[in-house]
């Protein structure tokens, strides 16, 4: 019996250059997709955090303004950006909106507190208690002595920590002076 030996070439287990280039391109596309998802998630999270912070601060300001204005005895002076009240203890309570600094401050007994920052606009409006005929809407007034209802409207903005996203919050509240 004669044995025949054939010469076989050992098979190589390596990738060809074309296969390596295709694998590298697919890996780069996958990495780019993951990176873009991470960046999108970071921006979205920053925008949500920013909006939540703005909403919380404006709601706290509404609550504080409402509580304090309800307790005053009367409104003594006013403009669209300033209010001065005679407080429950007889002292002066002032609210001032500074357009240049974009902030609302409260002053009582010489102590000044900042209620809002980043306010692009803020306006105080005065109303009498007497409603318009056949409605429940209060009638606007121009004098402080007739004011029973104060409307406060503002628009605040905040930039996120990434500096790209702005959150905007608009609030409006009607506050009735109880002692008047």
C-alpha positions in Angstrom: 0.0 0.0 0.0 1.3 3.2 -1.1 0.7 6.2 1.0 0.2 9.5 -0.7 1.1 12.6 1.2 -0.3 15.8 0.1 1.2 19.1 0.9 -1.4 21.3 2.5 -0.8 24.9 3.4 -1.6 25.7 7.0 -4.7 27.9 7.3 -4.1 31.4 8.8 -6.4 32.5 11.6 -5.9 36.2 11.2 -8.2 38.9 9.8 -7.6 40.4 6.4 -6.9 44.2 6.1 -10.4 44.7 4.7 -12.1 42.8 7.6 -10.1 44.8 10.1 -11.1 48.1 8.5 -14.8 47.2 8.5 -14.6 46.1 12.1 -12.9 49.4 13.1 -15.5 51.5 11.2 -18.4 49.6 12.9 -16.8 50.0 16.3 -16.3 53.7 15.7 -19.9 54.1 14.7 -21.1 52.3 17.8 -18.8 54.4 20.0 -20.1 57.6 18.4 -23.7 56.5 19.0 -23.1 55.8 22.6 -21.2 59.1 23.1 -24.0 61.1 21.5 -26.6 59.3 23.7 -24.5 60.2 26.8 -24.3 63.9 25.7 -28.0 64.1 24.9 -28.8 62.6 28.3 -26.5 65.0 30.1 -28.1 68.0 28.4 -31.6 66.7 29.1 -30.8 66.1 32.7 -29.2 69.6 33.1 -32.3 71.2 31.5 -34.7 69.3 33.8 -32.6 70.1 36.9 -32.6 73.7 35.8 -36.3 73.8 35.2 -37.0 72.1 38.5 -34.9 74.6 40.4 -36.5 77.6 38.7 -40.0 76.2 39.3 -39.2 75.6 43.0 -37.8 79.1 43.6 -40.7 80.8 41.9 -43.2 78.7 43.8 -41.5 79.6 47.1 -41.6 83.3 46.1 -45.3 83.1 45.3 -46.0 81.4 48.7 -43.9 83.9 50.6 -45.4 86.9 48.8 -49.0 85.6 49.3 -48.5 84.9 53.0 -46.9 88.3 53.7 -49.3 90.5 51.6 -52.3 88.8 53.1 -51.2 89.9 56.6 -50.6 93.6 55.8 -53.0 96.4 57.0 -53.0 98.5 53.9 -51.1 99.5 50.8 -49.5 102.9 51.2 -47.6 103.4 47.9 -47.3 101.6 44.6 -46.0 101.6 41.1 -45.8 98.8 38.5 -42.4 97.7 40.0 -42.7 98.8 43.7 -45.1 98.2 46.5 -45.0 99.7 50.0 -47.4 98.3 52.7 -48.2 99.1 56.3 -47.5 95.7 57.8 -49.4 94.0 60.5 -47.0 95.4 63.2 -47.4 99.0 61.8 -43.9 99.0 60.2 -43.2 99.4 56.5 -43.0 96.4 54.2 -41.5 97.1 50.7 -41.2 95.0 47.6 -38.9 96.4 44.9 -38.2 95.0 41.4 -34.9 96.1 40.0 -35.0 95.7 36.2 -31.3 96.2 35.7 -30.3 93.6 38.3 -33.3 91.4 37.3 -34.3 90.7 41.0 -37.2 91.2 43.3 -36.3 92.2 46.9 -38.2 92.5 50.1 -37.3 95.1 52.7 -38.6 95.0 56.3 -37.1 96.9 59.3 -34.0 97.7 57.2 -33.3 94.1 56.4 -33.4 93.2 52.7 -34.1 89.7 51.3 -33.9 88.6 47.7 -37.0 86.7 46.7 -36.3 86.2 42.9 -33.3 86.5 40.6 -33.2 86.2 36.9 -36.5 88.1 36.4 -36.7 89.5 32.9 -40.0 91.2 33.7 -42.2 91.7 36.8 -45.3 93.8 37.2 -47.6 94.6 40.1 -51.3 95.4 39.3 -53.9 96.7 41.7 -57.6 95.8 41.9 -60.6 96.9 44.0 -62.7 94.3 45.7 -65.8 95.5 43.8 -66.3 93.0 40.9 -67.2 94.1 37.4 -70.9 93.8 36.7 -72.2 90.2 36.2 -68.7 88.7 36.7 -66.4 87.7 39.5 -63.5 89.7 38.1 -62.1 92.4 40.3 -62.1 96.0 39.0 -58.7 97.6 38.4 -57.8 100.7 40.4 -55.0 103.2 40.1 -54.9 104.3 43.7 -53.3 102.5 46.7 -56.1 103.4 49.0 -58.7 101.5 47.0 -56.5 98.4 46.5 -57.8 95.2 48.0 -56.3 92.7 45.5 -52.7 92.7 44.2 -51.7 90.8 41.1 -48.1 89.9 40.7 -46.8 88.6 37.3 -43.3 87.8 36.4 -41.1 86.0 33.9 -37.8 84.4 35.1 -35.1 82.6 33.2 -32.2 80.4 34.2 -29.3 79.1 32.2 -28.2 75.5 32.8 -24.8 74.5 34.0 -23.9 73.6 30.5 -24.7 77.2 29.4 -26.8 76.1 26.4 -30.3 75.5 27.8 -32.5 78.2 29.2 -35.5 77.5 31.4 -38.3 80.0 31.6 -41.0 80.2 34.2 -44.0 82.5 34.1 -46.0 83.0 37.3 -49.0 85.1 38.1 -50.8 85.4 41.4 -53.7 87.3 42.8 -53.4 88.1 46.5 -56.2 89.5 48.6 -55.3 91.8 51.5 -57.3 90.3 54.4 -57.4 93.3 56.8 -58.7 95.8 54.3 
